[in-house]
């Protein structure tokens, strides 16, 4: 995280909730602004329904309002199924400015392209410059994690960057999953040869962000993603896509039979502003949204 503010709620000296606001600089077409990304809101099941979540979030927002000069904004990514968090955000005058879906790219036998290169720190400024132009019309843009652990990869030919992506290896450990589909994934799929590469209770995958495709080379997206999977010896990669993004969504229809959007999962980008002009607020509502891999894993 860039600059986290952690808030803890104690009732009779017992910890009953936590919340974090991560302070960062984000860019929009109108320029940059201070932002506070909300995450890690957690209340024990035994303490839910008592208004503790609202108390934590309200106290955190009020603390920032009393210590940080405007303009700035608060934002968070909340799954549509998380009705409790969505309702709480709306009560606090957060508004949804975009809907995102999770795309899962899969390959049973990924092959690496000879043009794949791992970007060195000395070459990272060039990559950031390309991304700044590529995402100039997007909002909530933050490239702090581009180059993290030297995990930005490119396809290069004749000195030209044709495609690129930040690929971070992640492992989620599942203890249980609901309904019969979850039972099948937890108990049957991991025992089937080949298919067990697509899911395991200890699920390892790549979390992606900062996808770049040079004009005329958009068809390299599956080549790039397959190459980074081969590099890490993994079979799945996830990234968030703004539902209104007409640049990348047409490409995703040609990513193979095993790949697709995660069924039934829609995420809202929720925003609350302080001190921004009406024109800036309008751009917040109209711009596509960039989502860092660290904000959905």
Secondary structure, DSSP 8 states (H G I E B T S, - for coil): --SEEEEEEEETTEEEEEEEEEEEEEEETTEEEEEEEEEEEE--GGGTTSSHHHHHHHHHHHHHHHHS-SSEEEEEEEETT-HHHHHHHHHTT-EEEEEEEEEEEE-TT----TTEEE--GGGHHHHHHHHHHHTTTEESB--TTTTGGG-EEEEEETTEEEEEEEEEEEEEE-S--SHHHHHHHHHTGGGSTTGGGT--SEEEEEEEEEEEE-TT-GGGHHHHHHHHHHHHT-SEEEEEEETT-TTTHHHHTTS-TT-EEEEEEEEEEEEEEES--HHHHHHHHHSEE---GGG--
